Amino acid sequence: MNIRRFGSDDLPLYTAMAKALYSGEATLHPADETAFQRNFQAIMKGSPFISGLIIEAGDKGPARPAGYSILAHSWASEFGRPLVVVEELYIDGEFRDQGLGSAFFGWLKAEYPDCCSRLEVAPDNAGVLELYRRHGFEDWEYIQMFRD
């Protein structure tokens, strides 16, 4: 597995995978596709608040795109240290159950050793909940609220 930062040619790849993520069981609502464009533009402009990653599989041959992640960078005031929010994590169905999710969380911990991490998950996505718990994420009973 290889994880690399988005490159300038990755917009079609990212958009296709983001559409797949938001049309599946991982989310509670569809995404506005213009958000994908804005995310990509912010990443390409070097925003300190967002980064985009392509997850590649290829231990047995050339690297192939297997998924992606969007990370948001912030501060966790309740812990007094930097926070990395896993906004999106998608592994294509062809590559699931091959350890890429676990490898991603190992990479995340190594890449951001002084940061705490947060993510959200749809409550009925049992397989993903199990993966996140195996990697040290705990359930918090907050109600998440949002305003656009």
N, C-alpha and C positions, 0 to 999 in steps of 0.2 A: 504494500500500500504506500502511496505517496500523497501528501497533502501540499498543494501549492496555492498561492494567492491568485485571485482572478487576474487574468490578462485582458488586454483591450479587445481581443477577439472572442471572449467568452460570453458575450451577451446572449446569443441564440441558445447556447448550451444551458446557461443559467435560467433563462426564461422557460425553456422546455421542462427542465426539472422542477422549477418553482410551480409551474402549472400542474404538474403531476402531484406535487406535495399538497397543493391546496384543493385538489379535486378528490383526494383520498380520505382515509379515516383519521389522519393525523390532525386535522384542523376542524374547528367548529363552524367555520364560515369561509366562503370563497374570498380570494384576494382580488383587489383591484389591480389589474395588470399594469396600470401606469405606475404603481408602486415599485414593480420590478425595475422599470426604467430609472426611476428616481434613485433606488438603491444602487444600481450599477453606476450611475453617474457620480453619486457621492463617493463610492469606492474608488472609481477611476480618478477623481479629483483629490484623493488622499485624505478624506475626512477622518479626523481622529476618533469619531464615534462609531464607525462601522467598518467591518472588513468582510471580504468574501473569499471563500475557499473552495477549491475543487478537490474532491476526494477521488483518487485514481486507484484502480486495481490493476495489477499486472505483475504479480510475482512469477507468473509462468508465461512470459511473453511481453509484448509492448503494453505500456500503460494505457488503460482505457478509462474514460470518465465513468465513475460509479455512483457519484453523489455530490452533494455540495453542503456548505454550511454558511450561514450569515451570523456573524458575531457583532454584538453591540458592546461598546466599551464605556464604562461609567464608574461610579464610586458607590460602595456600600457603606452608608453612614452608620448603620447598626453594627458593622464589623470594623469600621475604620480602615478600610483598605480597598484597592481597586477591585472592580467587579467586571466580569466578562459574562454577558448574557448570550446564551445560545438561542438566538432568535429563530433560526431555522436549521434543521438537520434533516437531510434527505439522503437515503440510500436507495437506489433503483432496485426494484424487485429481483432482478437477475443476480444481484450481488448481496442480497440479504442472507443472514445466517452464515456468513463467511468471516465474521470477526471484525468487519470494518467499523461498526459502531464502537466496539471496545477499543480498537486501535485509535479511533478519533479521540476518545476521551483520554487515552494515554498521551496522545500528542498534545491535547489541550492543557493537561496538567504540566507537561514538560515545557510547553511554550509560554505558559503564564503561571509560573510557580508561586508567585506572591499574590495571586488573585483568587478571590472566591468566584464561584460560578452559579448561575441561575438559569433555569429554563422553565418552560411551561409545556404541559402535555394534556391532550384531551383525556378525560377521565375513563373512557372506555377503551383506550388503546393499551391493553394489558401487556402485550409483548414489549412495547417500548418502555412502559412503566418499570417492568422487571429489569431491563437493560440499565435504565437510569439509576435505579436503586442499587444495582450491583456495583455501580461506579460512585457510590457515596452520596447520591442525591437523596434528600429526605422530603417527605410530603409536608407541605405547610398548608395550614387550613385557612389561608387568606382568601378573601373574595377579591378578585382582580377587577378593577374598574378602568374604564377607558373613556376618553373624550377626544374627539377629532376637531 
